[in-house]
Amino acid sequence: MADTIKLTEKQAAVVKYLKDNGRVTMAELCSALESDVKHLTPVVTGLGLGARGKGLVNTEKKEVEGEEKPVKYVFLTEAGEAFEIA
């Protein structure tokens, strides 16, 4: 159940930022949380839909005109939208 999920301080910051700002790029999330991709990727993965994740966020890579590589977007799942940070 979502109400029994425990989050680290950094995970809670990610969920709060996404609740306040909706779908964002990984670069925006890193900038907002004053972190880098190397340190924030495992946090997002831990919140994700994978076998070891909490099911609160999802990611999607999309081709963006003018960008050399696909851009990674991070957003809340329905469970993430409903989750209340203690």
Secondary structure, DSSP 8 states (H G I E B T S, - for coil): -GGG----HHHHHHHHHHHHH-SEEHHHHHHHTT--HHHHHHHHHHHSSSTTS-SSEEEEEE--TT-SS-EEEEEE-HHHHH----
